[in-house]
Amino acid sequence: MSDSIERKSGAPFVVHVPDAELVPEPLDASQIVSGEPVVTGRVLWESADGTQSRGIWQITPGVVTDTEADEIFTVLSGRATIAFEGGPVLEVGPGDACVLRAGDRTTWTVHETLRKVYHISLG
């Protein structure tokens, strides 16, 4: 089943996350601090109004910056350090669930290719 069918049909489905085929996602060069990280992902579901999405996301080793959305994710594989501007530094790895707040500015140091499943709320 293609991504678009999964998202639009509303029918239940299963994706084996560790082996799921991901597609390249653009990473703005201004976000890259060091290394040559590559981002891939797959949106599994998106709300009709576009304010929520669920999917799989992966990044290879390197250091990148980001401005976060409201998100909860669980790491399936890999490891990273997430430093929050003016806030905590979190270490995440397999089995860890992490909650991010909209507007937080972060620096991700990806030590091992990290794959996560996520739910993002934009509204």
N, C-alpha and C positions, 0 to 999 in steps of 0.2 A: 504494500500500500504506500502511496506517495504521501509526503507531508501534507499537501493541500487536501487530500481526501481525508486523512486522519482528522485534521482540524475542522473541516467543514461538515463532515458527515454527522458528528456528534455521537457516533456509535462507539461503544467500548472497543478498545484494542490493547494490545500488549506490544511493548518494544523491549528487547533485551538490551539494556543500556550499555553494558560493557562493550558490546559488539556493534552498537548502532552506527550506521553510516552517517557521518557529519559532513556538512558543506562549509567551505571557507566563508568567514565573516570578515569584513574590512576592519582593520585596526588603524586608526589615525596615527600617522608617523609621529605627531606631536605627543602622543601618549607613551611612546617607547622611550624608556630611560636608558636601558642597556640590553644587549643581546639582540636576537632576531625572533621574538616570540610570534607564533602563528596561532590565530584564533579560528576555531571551527565550532559549529553548533547545529542544532536542529530544533525548531519550534514544533512542539507536539500539539499544542492547543493555544488558541488566542480568543479572548472574549470578542463578541460582536462589535463592541465599541473600541476595541484596541487598547483598553486600559490594563488588561491583565494577560499574562502569557505564562506558559509552562513549557519547559523543554530541557535539552541537554546542551552543555557548553563545555568547551575544552580549550586549554591554552598550553603551549609548550614553554619550556624554561626561558626566563628573561625577567626584566623588571618593567612594569607598566603602571601608569597612573589612570585613575578613573574617578568620575563623579557618580555615586551610586544612586539606585532607585530603591524603593521599598522592596526587599527581596528576602526570601528564605531559601537556602540551598543546602544540599547534603553532598559532601565530597565522596565520590566513588573510588577514585584512585588519584595518586599523586600527592604532592605537598606544596604548600605555599605559606608565606608570611604576609599578612595584610596589616599594613600600618595606616592608622587613621590620623589625618591631620589634626593635631591638638588633642589626640585621644589615645586609646589603647593600641597595642600591637597584638594581633591574634595569629596563632599558629594553627593551620588547618590541615587535616589529612584524612585518610579513608575512614568513613563512618561518622565524621564530624558534621553537625548541623550548625549553620551560621545564619544570623539575622543581620541584615544591613538596613540602614535608614536612608531615605531619600535625601540627597544633598551632601551626604558625607563624602569628603575627598579622601581617596585612598591611594596607597602605593602597594602594588602586589609584587612581591618577589617570589617567582615561581621556581621552586627547586627541582621538582619532577613534574612532568606533564600532568596537569590536573584536569580531571573530568568530574563534572558535577551535574546534578539535576536541580532545577530551580523553579520557583514560582515568583514572578515579578508583578507588582501592582504599580501602575503609573498614575492612577487617578485619585 
